[in-house]
Amino acid sequence: MRKLGWLVAIFLMANVFFVHLALFKHCDAYYSTVKKVAKKFDRPQIKIFITYYKPYRLPSTKSILVPIQVGRDVEHEPFMKGQLSDGDIAWLHSRMIGDNTGDNISAKNRSFDVLTAYYWVWKHYKEIGNPRYIGFFAHRKGLNLGSKFDVYGLDYGIKKEKVLELLKKHKVISWEWEPYIDEDEGMVYVSMYEDYKIHHHIEDLDQMIRIIEQKYPEMSETMNEILYKKEPQAAWNFFIMEKKLAFEYFEKLFDVMFELDKTIGDTVNQRDFYQRRAYGFLAERFFAIWLKWKQKQGVVDPYWADVAAY
């Protein structure tokens, strides 16, 4: 009796298989549905976006590293490094995606800097394959994730399996740095607040502090530790992290940056090209605050990688 049951089961399974095969070959609607279902299961593990504002070397690990042009909506306008030629623009358009389709803030690039790419990726996550982990580097620097890296192909020594292993354990990969200034007697370490005051408009950071205190008072204690203590902190807004964490970070980041833009936007837009990138500079400090806050909650245990610059 048991043998008969197995035979019946095998017969039914064979029939299901052949019916599926026939439908797959001859029914367009069925074929389309199967492809959509398969695509959902073919979710990429990790994508790291490399931000470009002008032509430069392209990454060699293309399955993981994805070039994206920032400020495509304002690509004809001057910026800190000059102005793009028609040839530069054609080169960028033919080799990478841009940050100016659908829901985007590409036109704000001169003040929001690389954040226009961060916003685009956040709002177009399904279009990029809904990866489990997301990251951001710049076109000339990023996290060195291997003992060797290709300076000509910008692959940063990335080994997918190693990166995934680190992310499963730590949830976030970034790098930390301790601000300093060069004095006659040598290198003198300063707090992140002092560093910002030396290099940028401190009133911008003061305003960001007020906004965080109002909107996210639970982060205030961590914010004070990050800004006023002289110790290493996450830097440059370079990271790879799991999607859920990335979305939480983006939500808070742009909530704060858009509020800042309402209060200091007119002033920021009157500055020189370098200081006009205020929200990019402020976001670097916000990332350090947010990451330390998540670390204190026990949510993440960041893996600190080296940085590679070209």
C-alpha positions in Angstrom: 0.0 0.0 0.0 2.8 2.4 0.9 4.5 1.5 -2.4 1.3 2.4 -4.3 1.2 5.7 -2.4 4.7 6.6 -3.6 3.9 5.7 -7.2 0.8 7.9 -7.1 2.8 10.8 -5.6 5.5 10.5 -8.3 2.8 10.3 -11.0 1.2 13.5 -9.7 4.5 15.3 -9.4 5.4 14.3 -13.0 2.1 15.6 -14.3 2.5 18.9 -12.4 6.0 19.3 -13.9 4.9 18.7 -17.5 1.9 21.0 -17.1 4.2 23.7 -15.8 6.7 23.1 -18.7 3.9 23.3 -21.3 2.5 26.5 -19.8 5.9 28.0 -19.4 6.6 27.4 -23.1 3.2 28.3 -24.6 1.4 30.7 -22.2 2.9 34.2 -22.2 0.9 35.2 -19.1 2.2 32.2 -17.1 5.7 32.8 -18.4 5.6 36.4 -17.3 4.3 35.5 -13.8 6.9 32.9 -13.2 9.7 35.3 -14.3 8.3 37.9 -11.8 8.3 35.4 -9.0 11.8 34.2 -9.8 13.0 37.8 -9.9 11.8 38.3 -6.3 13.9 35.3 -5.1 16.9 36.6 -7.2 17.4 39.5 -4.8 21.0 40.9 -4.8 22.9 40.5 -1.6 24.8 43.8 -1.7 25.2 46.9 -3.7 27.7 49.7 -3.0 27.1 53.0 -4.9 30.1 55.0 -6.0 29.3 58.7 -6.4 30.7 60.6 -9.4 30.5 64.2 -10.3 33.0 64.1 -13.2 34.7 61.4 -15.3 37.1 59.1 -13.4 38.1 55.5 -13.3 35.3 53.0 -13.1 35.0 50.2 -10.6 36.0 46.7 -11.8 33.7 44.7 -9.5 30.6 45.8 -11.4 28.3 43.3 -9.8 28.7 44.9 -6.4 30.0 48.5 -7.1 27.5 50.7 -9.0 28.6 54.1 -10.3 26.0 56.9 -10.0 26.3 60.5 -11.2 25.4 63.1 -8.6 23.8 66.4 -9.6 22.7 65.3 -13.1 20.0 68.0 -13.0 22.6 70.7 -12.6 25.4 69.2 -14.6 25.7 72.2 -16.9 26.2 74.6 -14.0 29.7 75.4 -12.5 30.8 73.6 -9.4 33.9 73.5 -7.1 36.1 71.8 -9.7 35.1 73.9 -12.6 32.4 72.9 -15.2 31.7 69.8 -17.1 32.2 69.8 -20.9 29.8 68.2 -23.3 32.2 65.3 -23.6 32.4 64.9 -19.8 28.6 64.8 -19.7 28.3 62.3 -22.5 30.9 60.1 -20.8 29.0 60.1 -17.5 25.6 59.5 -19.2 26.9 56.5 -21.2 28.5 54.7 -18.2 26.3 55.2 -15.2 22.9 55.9 -13.7 21.9 59.4 -12.6 20.3 60.8 -9.5 17.5 62.8 -11.3 14.8 60.4 -12.2 11.5 59.9 -10.4 11.4 61.2 -6.8 14.7 63.0 -6.5 16.6 66.1 -5.1 19.2 66.2 -7.9 18.8 70.0 -8.4 19.9 70.5 -4.7 23.3 68.9 -5.4 25.4 72.0 -5.0 24.4 72.2 -1.4 23.4 68.6 -0.6 26.5 67.2 -2.3 26.5 63.4 -2.5 23.3 63.2 -0.5 21.4 63.6 -3.7 22.6 60.1 -4.6 21.7 58.8 -1.1 18.2 60.2 -1.5 17.7 58.7 -5.0 18.8 55.2 -3.9 16.5 55.4 -0.9 13.5 56.3 -3.0 14.3 53.9 -5.8 15.3 50.8 -3.8 13.1 48.4 -5.7 14.5 49.6 -9.0 18.0 48.8 -7.9 16.9 45.2 -6.9 16.0 45.7 -3.3 19.5 44.5 -2.0 19.8 43.2 1.5 22.8 45.5 2.1 23.5 49.0 0.8 26.7 51.1 0.8 28.2 54.3 -0.4 31.8 55.3 -1.4 33.1 58.3 -3.4 34.8 58.1 -6.8 38.2 58.6 -5.4 38.0 57.0 -2.0 36.1 54.3 -0.1 36.6 51.5 2.4 39.5 49.2 1.7 38.0 45.7 2.4 40.9 43.5 1.4 44.7 43.2 1.7 45.0 44.2 -2.0 43.0 46.6 -4.1 43.1 47.6 -7.7 44.0 51.3 -8.0 43.2 51.2 -11.7 39.8 49.5 -11.4 38.7 50.8 -8.0 37.6 47.5 -6.7 38.8 48.3 -3.1 39.8 44.7 -2.5 36.2 43.7 -2.1 35.5 40.0 -1.7 31.7 39.6 -1.6 31.8 36.6 0.8 34.0 38.4 3.3 31.9 41.5 3.2 28.7 39.5 3.8 30.3 37.6 6.7 31.3 40.9 8.3 27.9 42.4 7.8 26.1 39.4 9.4 28.1 39.8 12.5 28.4 43.6 12.7 25.5 44.9 10.6 27.5 48.0 9.7 31.0 48.5 8.1 32.4 52.0 8.2 35.7 53.7 9.3 36.6 56.0 12.1 38.9 59.0 12.3 40.0 61.5 15.0 40.0 65.2 14.0 43.3 67.0 14.3 45.0 70.2 13.3 48.7 70.7 12.5 50.5 73.0 14.9 54.1 74.0 15.1 54.6 71.5 17.9 53.0 68.7 15.9 49.6 67.1 15.4 47.0 68.3 18.0 43.7 66.4 18.3 40.5 68.4 18.6 36.8 67.6 19.1 34.5 67.2 16.1 32.8 70.5 17.1 36.2 72.3 17.1 37.1 70.7 13.8 33.9 72.0 12.2 34.4 75.5 13.6 37.9 75.6 12.0 36.9 74.4 8.6 33.2 75.4 8.1 30.4 77.7 9.3 29.9 76.7 12.9 26.4 78.3 12.9 25.2 75.6 10.6 26.3 72.9 13.1 24.7 74.8 15.9 21.5 74.9 14.1 21.7 71.1 13.4 22.2 70.6 17.1 19.1 72.5 17.9 17.0 70.5 15.3 18.2 67.2 16.7 17.4 68.3 20.2 13.9 69.2 19.1 13.2 66.3 16.8 15.2 63.5 18.3 15.9 64.4 22.0 16.7 60.7 22.6 19.9 61.3 20.6 21.0 64.4 22.5 23.3 62.7 25.0 25.1 60.7 22.3 25.3 63.9 20.1 27.2 65.7 22.9 29.6 62.8 23.4 30.4 62.7 19.7 30.7 66.4 19.1 32.7 67.5 22.2 34.9 64.5 23.1 38.3 64.2 21.6 38.2 60.6 20.4 37.8 58.6 17.1 34.4 58.8 15.4 32.8 57.5 12.3 33.7 59.7 9.3 32.9 60.7 5.8 29.5 59.1 5.6 31.1 56.0 4.1 29.3 52.8 5.1 27.8 49.4 4.1 24.8 48.4 6.2 21.7 46.3 6.1 18.6 47.7 4.4 16.5 48.2 7.5 19.2 50.2 9.2 19.9 52.2 6.1 16.3 53.2 5.7 16.1 54.3 9.4 19.3 56.4 8.9 18.0 58.0 5.7 14.6 58.9 7.3 16.3 60.7 10.1 19.1 62.2 8.0 16.8 63.8 5.5 14.3 64.9 8.1 17.1 66.9 9.7 18.7 68.1 6.5 15.4 69.3 5.0 14.6 71.2 8.2 18.0 72.7 8.1 17.5 73.8 4.5 14.4 75.7 5.5 16.4 77.7 8.1 19.8 78.2 6.5 19.2 77.4 2.8 19.2 81.0 1.6 22.5 81.8 3.4 24.2 78.5 2.2 23.4 79.3 -1.4 25.2 82.6 -1.3 28.6 81.0 -0.3 31.5 79.9 -2.4 31.3 76.4 -4.1 33.2 74.6 -1.3 31.2 76.0 1.7 28.0 75.7 -0.3 28.3 71.9 0.3 27.1 72.4 3.8 24.6 69.6 4.1 27.1 67.1 2.9 29.6 68.2 5.6 26.8 68.2 8.3 25.6 64.8 7.2 29.1 63.4 7.9 28.7 64.5 11.5 25.1 63.3 11.7 26.2 59.9 10.6 28.7 59.7 13.4 26.0 60.7 15.9 23.4 58.2 14.6 25.9 55.3 14.4 27.1 55.8 17.9 23.5 56.0 19.1 22.7 52.7 17.5 25.9 51.2 18.9 24.9 52.3 22.4 21.6 50.7 22.0 23.3 47.4 21.2 21.8 47.3 17.7 25.2 47.4 15.9 28.8 46.5 16.6 30.5 48.4 13.7 33.4 46.9 11.9 36.0 49.6 11.3 37.7 49.2 7.9 40.7 51.1 6.5 40.1 53.8 4.0 41.5 53.8 0.5 42.0 57.0 -1.4 43.2 57.5 -5.0 
